[in-house]
């Protein structure tokens, strides 16, 4: 069995583990009739994961839409993103890891460090107060907007043709991928910084896709379990992201080569900037701890 096959098997197992945790949560939530996501939640899941498959990313845009329509309390957004987007990103990763050539050992190690960062980061973010989450996500989204602007301005390096990194570059990439894993819990996503990093290190930009999507899928599955355990998410919105997101990934996989992305990327920058500004303003205004927001039945499921 090849290392790639082992990675794919582990990816499926991670997705199944999260799904098992969801099953017990569905049973608890169904007792109160609140398991069905709304149409806007499903549409957000479809749209954000459609564009995520094209490399635009889903965390920043989902955060912006949640805040624009008031669908999810700020302090529950990180967990909702991590849990809700896990299975769609697993779908993406299965495709790109199978289809794109990249050094399998480096791919495995880079994914492992990102997962470690996400696991540690989830334990920190899940216990943060509302104001800290607002300020953290606002700052992270401003960084995401800056990366997007860099790409739109044509300042990104073209990248090389390598499918593997030199030892020095690989060590540097491991450290930064650990950091990217931690930042996933604040909603920044790892796609834009990963594209910048691996292009700067001389790797073929196409090789970044299995690394960043594989890292995102494993990290989201690991961190998602921790958020579920803490009850730190909006259950219905997360389910909407998943049920709407997987079809979005499938559709985007067929259309990825025919869509004009220039205008879409500029729109994403505007939306992300809006979310960043509103989160930072809300966090700066909220000097006293806010009352605990009403949680979905998910919050009472514990480890079940």
C-alpha positions as CSV (number, residue, x, y, z in Angstrom):
1,X,0.0,0.0,0.0
2,X,1.4,3.4,-1.0
3,X,1.7,6.4,1.4
4,X,-0.9,8.3,-0.7
5,X,-3.3,5.4,-0.3
6,X,-2.7,5.5,3.5
7,X,-3.3,9.2,3.5
8,X,-6.6,8.8,1.6
9,X,-7.7,6.1,4.0
10,X,-6.8,8.2,7.0
11,X,-8.7,11.1,5.5
12,X,-11.8,9.0,5.1
13,X,-11.4,7.7,8.7
14,X,-11.1,11.2,10.0
15,X,-14.3,12.3,8.2
16,X,-16.1,9.2,9.5
17,X,-15.0,10.0,13.1
18,X,-16.5,13.5,12.9
19,X,-19.7,12.1,11.3
20,X,-20.1,9.6,14.2
21,X,-19.9,12.5,16.7
22,X,-22.5,14.3,14.6
23,X,-24.8,11.4,14.7
24,X,-25.2,11.5,18.5
25,X,-25.6,15.3,18.2
26,X,-28.4,14.8,15.7
27,X,-30.2,12.5,18.0
28,X,-30.1,15.0,20.8
29,X,-31.1,17.9,18.6
30,X,-33.9,16.0,17.0
31,X,-35.8,15.8,20.3
32,X,-36.5,19.5,20.0
33,X,-37.1,19.6,16.3
34,X,-34.2,21.9,15.5
35,X,-32.0,19.7,13.3
36,X,-33.0,21.0,9.9
37,X,-30.8,23.8,8.6
38,X,-32.5,26.8,7.0
39,X,-32.4,27.6,3.3
40,X,-29.9,30.5,3.8
41,X,-27.6,28.2,5.7
42,X,-27.7,25.6,2.9
43,X,-27.1,28.2,0.3
44,X,-24.1,29.6,2.2
45,X,-22.7,26.1,2.5
46,X,-23.1,25.5,-1.3
47,X,-21.7,28.9,-2.4
48,X,-18.7,29.1,0.0
49,X,-17.5,25.6,-0.7
50,X,-18.0,26.0,-4.4
51,X,-15.6,28.9,-4.4
52,X,-13.4,27.2,-1.9
53,X,-12.8,24.4,-4.4
54,X,-11.6,27.1,-6.8
55,X,-9.0,28.2,-4.3
56,X,-10.8,31.3,-3.0
57,X,-11.3,29.9,0.5
58,X,-14.5,29.4,2.5
59,X,-13.7,30.6,6.1
60,X,-13.5,34.3,5.5
61,X,-16.6,34.4,3.2
62,X,-18.7,32.3,5.5
63,X,-17.8,34.5,8.4
64,X,-18.8,37.6,6.5
65,X,-22.1,36.1,5.4
66,X,-22.9,34.8,9.0
67,X,-22.3,38.3,10.3
68,X,-24.1,40.1,7.4
69,X,-27.3,38.1,8.0
70,X,-26.9,37.7,11.8
71,X,-27.1,33.9,11.5
72,X,-24.5,32.8,14.1
73,X,-23.2,34.6,17.3
74,X,-19.6,35.8,16.9
75,X,-18.2,33.5,19.6
76,X,-19.7,30.4,17.9
77,X,-18.4,31.2,14.4
78,X,-15.0,29.5,14.7
79,X,-16.4,26.1,15.8
80,X,-19.2,26.3,13.3
81,X,-16.7,26.9,10.5
82,X,-14.4,24.1,11.6
83,X,-17.1,21.5,12.0
84,X,-19.4,22.6,9.1
85,X,-16.7,22.8,6.5
86,X,-14.9,19.6,7.4
87,X,-16.6,17.1,5.2
88,X,-16.7,19.4,2.1
89,X,-13.0,20.0,2.5
90,X,-12.4,16.2,2.9
91,X,-14.1,15.8,-0.4
92,X,-11.8,18.4,-2.0
93,X,-8.7,16.8,-0.4
94,X,-9.6,13.3,-1.7
95,X,-9.7,14.7,-5.2
96,X,-6.5,16.8,-5.1
97,X,-4.3,14.3,-3.2
98,X,-5.3,11.7,-5.8
99,X,-4.8,13.9,-8.9
100,X,-1.8,16.2,-8.2
101,X,1.8,15.1,-8.1
102,X,3.6,16.1,-4.9
103,X,6.3,14.4,-2.7
104,X,4.2,12.0,-0.5
105,X,6.5,12.1,2.6
106,X,6.6,15.9,2.6
107,X,2.9,16.0,2.0
108,X,2.3,13.7,5.0
109,X,4.6,15.7,7.4
110,X,3.2,19.1,6.4
111,X,-0.4,17.8,7.0
112,X,0.7,16.4,10.4
113,X,2.1,19.7,11.6
114,X,-1.0,21.6,10.4
115,X,-3.2,19.1,12.3
116,X,-1.1,19.5,15.5
117,X,-1.4,23.3,15.2
118,X,-5.2,23.1,14.7
119,X,-5.6,20.7,17.7
120,X,-3.7,22.9,20.0
121,X,-5.3,26.0,18.7
122,X,-8.8,24.6,19.0
123,X,-8.3,24.0,22.7
124,X,-7.4,27.7,23.1
125,X,-10.1,29.2,20.9
126,X,-12.9,27.1,22.3
127,X,-12.3,28.7,25.8
128,X,-11.9,32.3,24.7
129,X,-14.5,34.9,25.6
130,X,-16.6,36.6,23.0
131,X,-14.5,39.8,22.9
132,X,-11.3,37.9,22.4
133,X,-12.8,35.8,19.5
134,X,-14.1,39.0,17.9
135,X,-10.7,40.7,18.0
136,X,-8.9,37.6,17.0
137,X,-11.1,36.9,14.0
138,X,-11.1,40.5,13.0
139,X,-7.3,40.6,12.9
140,X,-7.1,37.3,11.2
141,X,-9.5,38.3,8.4
142,X,-7.6,41.5,7.8
143,X,-4.5,39.4,7.2
144,X,-6.6,37.2,4.8
145,X,-7.8,40.3,2.9
146,X,-4.2,41.4,2.6
147,X,-3.1,38.1,1.1
148,X,-6.0,38.3,-1.4
149,X,-5.0,41.8,-2.4
150,X,-1.4,40.7,-2.9
151,X,-2.6,38.0,-5.3
152,X,-5.0,40.3,-7.2
153,X,-2.2,43.0,-7.6
154,X,0.0,40.3,-9.2
155,X,2.7,40.6,-6.5
156,X,2.7,36.8,-5.8
157,X,5.7,35.0,-7.2
158,X,5.0,32.7,-10.1
159,X,6.4,29.7,-8.3
160,X,8.8,27.0,-9.5
161,X,8.2,23.6,-11.0
162,X,9.3,21.4,-8.1
163,X,7.1,18.8,-6.5
164,X,9.3,18.7,-3.4
165,X,11.1,21.2,-1.2
166,X,14.7,21.4,-0.3
167,X,15.6,20.3,3.3
168,X,15.9,23.9,4.5
169,X,12.8,25.1,2.8
170,X,10.9,22.0,4.1
171,X,11.9,22.8,7.7
172,X,10.7,26.4,7.3
173,X,7.4,25.2,5.7
174,X,6.8,22.8,8.6
175,X,7.0,25.6,11.2
176,X,4.7,27.9,9.2
177,X,2.2,25.1,8.5
178,X,1.9,24.6,12.3
179,X,1.0,28.2,12.6
180,X,-1.5,28.0,9.7
181,X,-3.2,25.2,11.6
182,X,-3.6,27.3,14.7
183,X,-4.9,30.2,12.6
184,X,-7.6,27.9,11.1
185,X,-9.4,28.2,14.5
186,X,-9.7,32.0,14.1
187,X,-11.3,31.7,10.7
188,X,-8.4,32.8,8.6
189,X,-8.2,29.7,6.5
190,X,-4.9,28.2,5.2
191,X,-5.3,28.5,1.4
192,X,-4.1,32.0,0.7
193,X,-1.0,31.8,3.0
194,X,-0.2,28.4,1.8
195,X,-0.2,29.6,-1.9
196,X,2.1,32.4,-0.9
197,X,4.4,30.2,1.2
198,X,5.0,27.4,-1.4
199,X,5.3,29.8,-4.3
200,X,8.0,31.7,-2.4
201,X,9.8,28.4,-1.7
202,X,9.9,27.5,-5.4
203,X,7.3,24.8,-5.5
204,X,4.9,24.4,-8.4
205,X,1.8,26.3,-7.3
206,X,-0.4,23.4,-8.3
207,X,1.4,21.2,-5.7
208,X,0.1,23.6,-3.0
209,X,-3.4,22.4,-3.5
210,X,-3.1,18.8,-2.1
211,X,-1.0,20.2,0.7
212,X,-3.3,23.0,1.7
213,X,-6.5,21.1,1.2
214,X,-5.2,17.9,2.9
215,X,-3.9,20.0,5.8
216,X,-7.2,21.8,6.0
217,X,-9.3,18.6,5.9
218,X,-7.3,16.7,8.6
219,X,-7.0,19.8,10.8
220,X,-10.7,20.6,10.6
221,X,-11.6,17.0,11.5
222,X,-9.3,17.0,14.5
223,X,-10.3,20.5,15.7
224,X,-13.9,19.9,14.9
225,X,-14.1,17.0,17.4
226,X,-12.8,19.4,20.1
227,X,-15.3,22.0,19.3
228,X,-18.1,19.5,19.3
229,X,-16.9,18.3,22.7
230,X,-17.0,21.8,24.0
231,X,-20.4,22.5,22.5
232,X,-18.8,25.7,21.0
233,X,-20.7,25.9,17.7
234,X,-24.1,26.6,16.1
235,X,-25.4,23.1,15.2
236,X,-27.9,24.0,12.5
237,X,-25.6,26.4,10.7
238,X,-22.8,23.8,10.8
239,X,-25.1,21.2,9.3
240,X,-26.2,23.6,6.6
241,X,-22.5,24.2,5.7
242,X,-22.0,20.5,5.3
243,X,-25.2,19.5,3.5
244,X,-24.9,22.5,1.1
245,X,-21.1,22.3,0.9
246,X,-20.6,18.8,-0.5
247,X,-22.7,19.4,-3.6
248,X,-21.0,22.7,-4.1
249,X,-17.6,21.0,-4.2
250,X,-18.8,18.4,-6.7
251,X,-20.2,21.1,-9.0
252,X,-17.1,23.2,-8.8
253,X,-14.9,20.2,-9.6
254,X,-16.6,20.1,-13.0
255,X,-16.6,23.8,-13.7
256,X,-13.3,24.8,-12.3
257,X,-11.7,25.5,-15.6
258,X,-14.5,27.6,-17.2
259,X,-15.4,30.3,-14.6
260,X,-14.0,33.9,-14.7
261,X,-12.5,34.3,-11.2
262,X,-11.1,37.9,-11.4
263,X,-14.3,39.7,-10.5
264,X,-15.2,37.1,-7.9
265,X,-11.9,37.5,-6.1
266,X,-12.4,41.2,-5.9
267,X,-15.9,40.7,-4.4
268,X,-14.4,38.3,-1.9
269,X,-11.9,40.9,-0.8
270,X,-14.7,43.4,-0.2
271,X,-16.7,40.9,1.8
272,X,-13.8,39.8,3.9
273,X,-12.8,43.4,4.6
274,X,-16.4,44.1,5.7
275,X,-16.3,41.2,8.1
276,X,-12.9,42.2,9.5
277,X,-13.9,45.8,10.2
278,X,-17.2,44.9,11.8
279,X,-15.6,42.2,14.0
280,X,-12.9,44.6,15.2
281,X,-15.4,47.4,15.9
282,X,-17.6,45.0,17.9
283,X,-14.7,43.6,19.9
284,X,-13.3,47.1,20.7
285,X,-16.8,48.3,21.8
286,X,-17.4,45.3,24.0
287,X,-15.4,46.2,27.1
288,X,-17.4,44.0,29.5
289,X,-18.1,40.3,29.1
290,X,-21.2,39.8,27.1
291,X,-24.1,37.5,28.3
292,X,-23.8,34.0,27.1
293,X,-25.5,33.6,23.8
294,X,-28.3,31.0,23.5
295,X,-26.9,27.8,22.2
296,X,-28.4,25.1,20.1
297,X,-29.0,21.7,21.6
298,X,-25.5,20.8,20.5
299,X,-24.1,22.5,23.6
300,X,-25.7,19.9,25.9
301,X,-24.5,16.8,24.1
302,X,-21.1,16.7,25.9
303,X,-18.9,13.9,24.6
304,X,-21.9,11.9,23.3
